[in-house]
Amino acid sequence: MRRLLFKITVLGLLFSLAGCQNEKEPEPLPVEGTYKLTELVDSEGTDAGKLLANIQAEGEEVTMVLNEDGTGTLNIFDEPHSLIWTETEIVLEGQSLPMDWTPENLTLHGGNEGTGKMVFQKEN
């Protein structure tokens, strides 16, 4: 039941993030690689870290793989969801999600007034 609730929460947050646009020009970075979800804030600005911690305690995780060719996969409990990415956004199931990059993290932004976010840490 918790897995289903978390999956619905993650997918719902991803779709709610799609409503907000990011106007900043990012610096080009080598973004290809594997990322693990480390922080989750819902579209109302509420930290959903407790839910994420409970899921991780059960040995589950959310990962994202970005390939050099601009394709990738979001894996929620080992269920893959195809995506397309550029240096400014990820398109997942037809929804555009603005994002920021650093050498260590990828952050998806959006939701109501831009308060929602998902932070993924790059794995070595």
Backbone hydrogen bonds, N-H to C=O, Kabsch-Sander energy under -0.5 kcal/mol:
donor,donor_aa,acceptor,acceptor_aa,energy
5,L,1,M,-2.4
6,F,2,R,-2.8
7,K,3,R,-2.7
8,I,4,L,-2.5
9,T,5,L,-2.3
10,V,6,F,-2.9
11,L,7,K,-2.6
12,G,8,I,-2.7
13,L,9,T,-2.6
14,L,10,V,-2.5
15,F,11,L,-2.2
16,S,12,G,-2.2
17,L,13,L,-2.2
18,A,14,L,-0.7
19,G,16,S,-1.1
20,C,17,L,-1.5
23,E,21,Q,-0.5
31,V,29,L,-1.5
33,G,66,L,-2.1
35,Y,64,M,-3.1
36,K,121,Q,-2.5
37,L,62,V,-2.9
38,T,119,V,-3.2
39,E,119,V,-1.5
41,V,117,K,-2.8
42,D,46,T,-2.6
45,G,42,D,-2.3
48,A,40,L,-2.8
52,L,48,A,-2.0
53,A,49,G,-3.0
54,N,50,K,-2.2
55,I,51,L,-2.1
56,Q,52,L,-2.4
57,A,53,A,-2.1
58,E,54,N,-0.9
58,E,55,I,-0.6
59,G,56,Q,-1.9
60,E,55,I,-1.9
63,T,75,N,-2.1
64,M,35,Y,-2.6
65,V,73,T,-2.7
66,L,33,G,-3.0
66,L,64,M,-0.5
67,N,65,V,-0.6
67,N,71,T,-2.9
70,G,67,N,-1.7
72,G,83,L,-1.6
73,T,65,V,-2.1
74,L,81,H,-2.8
75,N,63,T,-3.4
75,N,73,T,-0.6
76,I,74,L,-0.6
76,I,79,E,-2.1
77,F,61,E,-1.5
77,F,75,N,-0.6
79,E,76,I,-1.2
81,H,74,L,-1.7
83,L,72,G,-2.0
84,I,91,V,-2.1
85,W,70,G,-2.8
86,T,89,E,-2.7
90,I,97,L,-2.0
91,V,84,I,-3.4
92,L,90,I,-0.6
92,L,95,Q,-2.5
93,E,82,S,-0.7
93,E,91,V,-0.5
95,Q,92,L,-1.9
97,L,90,I,-3.0
99,M,88,T,-1.7
100,D,107,T,-2.3
102,T,105,N,-2.4
106,L,120,F,-2.4
107,T,100,D,-2.5
108,L,118,M,-2.6
109,H,98,P,-2.1
110,G,116,G,-1.5
111,G,16,S,-1.2
112,N,43,S,-0.6
114,G,111,G,-1.6
115,T,112,N,-1.6
116,G,110,G,-2.5
117,K,41,V,-2.0
118,M,108,L,-1.8
119,V,39,E,-2.3
120,F,106,L,-3.0
120,F,118,M,-0.5
121,Q,36,K,-3.0
122,K,104,E,-3.7
123,E,34,T,-3.2
